[in-house]
Amino acid sequence: MADGEYPSVKPLSANIGEYDVIFLGYPVWFGTYARPIGGLLRAQSFDGMKIVTFCTFGSGGIEASTQDLQKKMEGSEVTQGFGIRNAFAERDAASVVNKYLIEAGYKDGSVDPLPAFGDHHVCTDEEQEIFHQACDDYQFPFGKPADVALREMAEYTEYEFNVVSAAGSSTVYVVAPKAEGAKPEFTRVVR
Ligand SMILES: Cc1cc2nc3c(=O)[nH]c(=O)nc-3n(C[C@H](O)[C@H](O)[C@H](O)COP(=O)(O)O)c2cc1C
């Protein structure tokens, strides 16, 4: 990456020109799409095509990699799809993909609309504890939660923590299931 290199990839076996929408999937590496995707884009034109991104990540979410692909693939219409933490991929990917396909209109069905987050307020001790339960066992520390906003769903509460650390500020999303004894988990960190 430091040398600006993109590993080459095997040529695609499908004729992508036959498809209306291309779902472009990758793991996130160093805050963006994995370098071999850059190799694919050198070898294969996606000009004029509709692209939907999807990815797995350790913590960092899909937003930055999609924005980078939108800049890199100027001739294509690149839309943000869905991302999931690698740690939850096996457990949750099927439902995350299904929900995305319905929301984006690729599949019939209905999903409950998400309510907006409430106002941000200074974290209470209880909210700090939820943050620590969700984040402290991750390999990298995120920093100290400063303020938080909440939204309530039927089965869980979602928290939007603004976090400060020596490296800067970030927003950490945590879900706390309402089921008895279920542990809060962070879903992504937006820097
Ligand atoms: C070289 C490398 C760099 C990575 N950098 C990031 C990163 O910056 N942010 C992040 O959230 N995850 C990062 N990860 C975690 C990967 O996104 C995660 O391991 C991957 O999505 C899992 O998919 P895979 O099993 O197909 O590799 C990195 C992983 C590797 C191997």
The ligand as an ORCA input file, in Angstrom:
! r2SCAN-3c Opt
* xyz 0 1
  C      -3.800     -6.678      6.308
  C      -5.080     -6.466      7.051
  C      -5.485     -5.189      7.389
  C      -6.720     -4.974      8.041
  N      -7.108     -3.696      8.318
  C      -8.335     -3.481      8.865
  C      -8.793     -2.143      9.094
  O      -8.120     -1.151      8.840
  N     -10.030     -1.989      9.624
  C     -10.822     -3.043      9.945
  O     -11.934     -2.821     10.416
  N     -10.412     -4.313      9.748
  C      -9.191     -4.562      9.218
  N      -8.774     -5.860      8.997
  C      -9.657     -6.971      9.365
  C     -10.323     -7.552      8.126
  O     -11.269     -6.650      7.577
  C     -11.019     -8.892      8.452
  O     -10.049     -9.766      8.943
  C     -11.646     -9.443      7.205
  O     -12.765     -8.659      6.830
  C     -12.092    -10.886      7.365
  O     -12.379    -11.397      6.111
  P     -11.496    -12.582      5.492
  O     -11.693    -13.741      6.431
  O     -12.059    -12.798      4.136
  O     -10.070    -12.078      5.489
  C      -7.538     -6.086      8.374
  C      -7.100     -7.379      8.048
  C      -5.896     -7.575      7.395
  C      -5.468     -8.983      7.054
*
